[in-house]
């Protein structure tokens, strides 16, 4: 397809940070209870206790066999910039909510800096339920306050990256996959994160111009129905709208379903045959895509067909199964919305004392943990969730004393990691309707510790 749709060049080796996308100070972008708990910790002289929190997902969304971890770069950028603006501290004081808080609480906010360590799996890593995507080891008050922001960026980007990986897996390596979700994303900032995560997860590029420029990609898109209707109404025909667009974007793909897709395809075929125009592709955005794509292909056999319109991995699987001759897809609403990744952030240790939540259906495993990946001939066979003290695993130390230990991975590296991780998984786990068991077991040491803390028979732990 022409470069109006398909990127002709990218520079995914470029790194993108929060500061380059948004200038807001996000210190106070947290839930109120993080601050009330911090005030309590200060009053009880617990604020400096060393705490370990882990961010993980209890259950995967329905039909998901795995998740692709994403959002670490933005999480680390946030932790590096962690602070509270004096004017916002004054506004918080004026609310009266913290009238009984200790004076030291305000001192902490005024001089705040994240001084902890961060362990995390690399972005693009396949993970499963109950496996920590990252662990924060820091003074209790710091580790507590950052929870909201970390969940926000990692939950959302992990969802988008996972959907993108599933879409790529279903559509195949040769299909063009474009992220079209900006108008449906939950905020302008979310649209940037969605574009980043989608490309890192397997899509080719995005229609979001700002995101593409920041991420080192070429933005991609065609036209909207409004252009066809506006120029067509003034000039008297759909053909005139196509001619006008091609004056400025020669050979570009054309959106042909504004009125009658088959009539438009027939007209374009006649003009191509007469040598009047060159055409690289067409886009279909509505109707029965299986029937329409086959009919259009018979009329324009040498032209690529691009489809859009509330598509997801299940719809693409249906199209491919029916033999629809579609070369590329635009993914928007269902990519950037849908069932959330419900990650949680739980205290697992404080001052070397293991802690665990025992609530019904919400039990957590205690202590600092590590993921030990098992493979045979490069193919995934299962994970063991064990204690961090048991050895090296997928979680790596990426920040020490609030300082990053290495630069962010670029998108090309993350994309390759995503591809390799998905390719290593068994076919059944990659199935878009997966309903099997989690491929994760817990180590004997973690099982023993859990049994000691709860008195649970070992046979019940999995």
N, C-alpha and C positions, 0 to 999 in steps of 0.2 A: 504493500500500500504506500501511497504518497506520504511524505513526511508530515503533512497536516494531521494525519492520524498516527503514524508510526514514527517513533524517534529514530533519526538517522545517526545520532551520536549522543553519547552520555558520558558523564564524568562522575561515576558513582564512587570514586575514590575520595570525593569531597566529604568532609565531616560537617554535620550540622548540630549546633547547640541551641539551647533554649534562648540564650542571650541574643542570638542572631534572628530569632523568630518573634520574640516578645520582650519588651523592655520593662514589663511590670515586675514589682517586687512581690514575690509570692510567699514571703515569710508568714503572713497571716492567712494564706489560703489553706486553712485548716478548719476542722470542726471545733466548735466551742469547747466540747468536753476534753479535747486534747489540752487546752489551756487551763481549764478548771482542775484537771488531774495534775497538771504540772504545778499549779499553785499548792495543791495538797501535798505533792511530793516534797516541795520546798519546805512547807510547814512541818512536815514529819521527818525532815532531814534525810530523805531518800533520793533526792534529785541527783546526787552524784554516784549512787549505786550503779554498778556496771550491769547493764541489761542487754539481753539478746532477744531480738524479735525476728520472726521469720515470716515471709510473705509467700503464701501458697494458695492453691485452689483445692477445696475439699472435694468437689464433684465437677466433672467436665460437663459442658453443655450437652444436651441430648444429641446423640448421633456422632459425637466427637470421640475419636480414639486417642487423641493426643492434643497438646497445645504447643505453639511455638513462642518461646519466651521473647518478649520485646519491650522496649522502653527504658532499658538500663541507661543509655546515654543521657536521656533527659532527666532521669532520676539522679544521676551523679552530678549533672550540671546544677540541678536544684540544691543538692547538698553542699556543693561548693559555694553557692551564692546565698546560703541560708542566713537570714538576718531579719530584723524587724525595724522598719522605718520609725524614726522618732515621732513624726506627726500621727502615725497610726497607733503607736503606743499611747499617745495622749488621748486619741479618740476612744480607745478601749478603756482607759482610765475613767473617762467622762461618762461611760455607760453606767457606772456604779456597780456592775456585776462583781467586780473584784475588790470592793471596799474592805473586805476582811482578809484579803490576801496578804501574805508577809511582804515586807519591803524588798526582800531579796528576790522575790518573783520578778519585780520590775527591773531589778539590776540584771537578772539573767537575760531578759528580753533585750535590754539596751545594749548588752555586750555579746549577744548571741553569735556563736560560730559553731558549725558542726565539727566535732573533734573525734568522731568515732571511726570504726572500721566497717567496711562493707564487703561481704562475700556474695558472689552471684554466679549464676550460669551465664555463659556468653549469649548474647542476642543471637537468635536463630537456632537455639537448641530445643529439641523436642523434649517436653516434660509431661508428667502425668499427675494425677491427683495425689495430694499430700506431699509432693516434693517441693522443697523451698526453691523459689526462683531467686530470692536473695535473702540475706540475713544481715541485720544491722546489729553491731556490737558497739554500744555507746553509753554515756551517762544516761540514766533512765529518762530524765526530762527531755533530752534531745531525741532519743529513740522514740519517745511517745509522740511528740509534736509532729514529726515528719510522716507519720502513718498516712494521713489523709492524702497528701500529695503523691506519695509513692504508689498507693493503691490506684489513684486516678490515672496516672500515666502508664503504669505497667498493666493494669487490667484492660484498659482500652486498646493500647497498642498490641498486647498479646492477642486480644480478640481479632483485630484486623489482620495481623500477620498470620494467624492460624487460618482464617477464612481465605486469605490470599494463597496460602500453601495448598489448601484443599482445592481451590479453584484451578490452580496450575496443575495439580495432580490429575484432576478430572479432564481439563481441556487439552492437556498434552503440551509437550515442549515447544511445538511449532506454532501454537495459537498466539495471536496478539491479545494481550489482556491489559486493559487500561482502567485506571481508577478514576471514576466519574462522581465520587460521592460528596464533593464539597457542599453542595446545596442541601444535603441531608444530614451532614455531620452535626454533632450537637453544639458546636460553637466554632468560631473562626479558628481558634487554636486547635480544636479537635480535628479540623479539616487538614491542618498541616501534619499533625501526628498520624492521621489516617493515611495520608499520601505516603509518608515515610515508611510506616509499617507495611503498607500494601506492597511497595516496591521491594522492601527487604524480605517480604514473605513470598515473592514470586511474580508480581505483576511487572509489566514492562515500563510503564511511566504513568503520569497523572495529567489530568486536564487542569489542575490547579496551578496557575502560572507562578505564583509566589513560591509555592512548595517546590515546583520543578526547578526554578532558578536557584533556590537555596540548596537544593539537594544535588545539583549538578546534572539534572536531566533536561531533556528537551520536552516541553509541554506538548500535549497532543489532543486533538479533537477535530470535529468536522464543522457542522453548522447546525442551527436550530430551525424548527419549522417556521419561526417568525420571519426569517430572511426570505424563505420561499413565498410566504404569504404576502409580505410587504412588497417585494419587488414584483412578484407575480401579479398582485392587484394593480400596481401602478403601470406595469408594462403589458399586462394582458395575458401572460402565460407562465407556466412553471418552467418551461424551457428558457425563458428570458432570465429567470432567477439563476438557473444553472450557468448560463452564459456569463452573467455578471460575476458570479463567484469565481469562475475559471479565469476571468480577466486578471484577477489579483492573486489567485492560487491555482495556477495551471495544472490540470490533471488531477486535482484533489478529489477525494471521495465525496459523493453527493448523497444527501439525505432524500430518499425517494418515496417515503410513505406519507407525505402531507395530504395527498388527495387519493391517488390510485397507484399503488406500487407497480403493478404489472404494466399499466399504461405508461408510466414514467420509464420503466426499464425498456419497453419496446421503443419508445421515442429515442432514448439514449443509444440503443443498439443500432438504430437506423443512422444516427449521426456518426457513431463510431465507424460503421461500415462505409459511410460516405467520406470518411477522412476529415470530417468537420471538427471533431474533438478527440482528445485523448482522455481516457478515464482509467484511474487506478483502482477504484473501489466504490461501493455504494453502502449506505447504512440503512438498516431496517430497525425501527424503534417501536413497532406495534404490530398487532395482528398475529396470525398463526405463523410463527417463524419457521416451522418445519415446512409447511406447504409453500409459503412465500419464497423462502430461500431456494427451494428446488425449482420453482417456476422461474425465478429471476436468473438462476444459474443456467437454465436452458436457453434463456434469451441472451444473456451476457456471459458466455462460458469462460472468457478470459479475464473476468473482472472479479476481484476479491469481494467477499460479502462480510460486512461487519454488523453485528447485532447488539442491541441494547434494549433497555426497558425492564427494570426490576428483575434482573437475572441473578441467579445464585448458583452454587455448585450442583444442586439437584436439577435445576432447569437445564444447565449445560449438559449434564449427564443424559438427560432426556433427549436433548437435541442431537447429541452425538450418537446415542443409541438408535435414533430414527434416521441417521444418515444425512442430517441437514448439512449442506455444503457451506458451512460458515467458517471463515478464516480467523475471525477475531471477535472479542466481546468487550463491551463497556460495562463495568461493574460499579454500581452506585449505592442506592438505598440499602439493599440487603447486605452489602459488604460493610458499610459503616454503621449500621444499626443492628437490630436483631437480638437474639439471646445473649446476655452479657457473660463475660468471664467473671465469675463471682469470687475473685481473690480475697483472701483475708490476711490479717497481720496480727500475729499472736506472740505474746511473751512466752519464751521457752526456757529462760534461765535468768536469774538475778543474783549477782554476787556469787556465782558458781553453784547456786541452788537450783536444781531442775524444777520447773513449774509446768503444769499442764491443766487444760480446761477439761472438765469431766461432764459437761452438759450432755444430755441425751441427744444423739445424732450430730453432736458438734465437738466430740472429744478431739483433743489434739495430742500429738506425740511430744514429749518433753525433751529438753536439752538441745544443744546445738547439733545439727544433723548434717550429713553429707550424702550425696547420691553416688552410688557405685554402679556404673553402667556395665552391663554384661553383653558381650557380642561374640559371634563366631563367624570367622571369615568376613569381617566387616559388616555383618548383619546383626541387628539388634535381637537379643534373646530375652531381655528383661532387666529390670533395675532392682537394686537392693537399697533400701533406705536405712541408713545406719547412723551411728553417732559420729560426729566430726572427728573424734579422737581415734577412730578406726583407720584413718588413712586418707590419702588424696582421692578426690573424686571430681565430679563435674563443677561443683562450686569452687570458685577461685577468689582469692583476695584481690579486690580491684581498687580499694581505697583504704588508706591507713592514716589515722589521725587527721581525717578530713581532707587528705590530699590524694588525688588520683595517682595510681601507680603506673598507668600506661595510657596512651591516647585512645580515644574512641575508635572502635572498628569502623571502617568505611562501609557504605551500603553494599558495595560489590562483595566484600568479605562476608558480610552477614548473609547476603543472598546465597552465596555459595554454601555457607554453613547450613542454611535452611534446606536447600536442595539436597545436600548430602544426608542431613538428618532424616528427612522424609523418605528418601530413597532407601535408607537402611532399615526402615520399619517393615514389619510383615504386612502383606496385602490386606489381611483382615483388619488390622489396626488402622490402616489408611482408608478403609471403606467409609464413605460419607454417611452411612447409616449404622455405624458401629454400635453394638449393644453388649459387647463382651466384658469380661472382668478386667480390672486394672492389671497391667503387667509388672506390678511393683510388689515386692515382699519386704518385710522388715528384717533386719539382722538379728541374730540371737541376742546381742548385747542390748539393742534397743527394746526387744521384746522383754528381756529380763528387767530392764529399768521400768518399763511400763507396768509390768506385773507387780513390781515392788511398790510402785506409787498407787496402784489401784486395786491390787489383789485380783486382777483378771487372769483366768486360766490362759496359758500360752496358746492353747488350741483356738482361742477366740480372736487372737491377734493376727491381722493380715495386712 
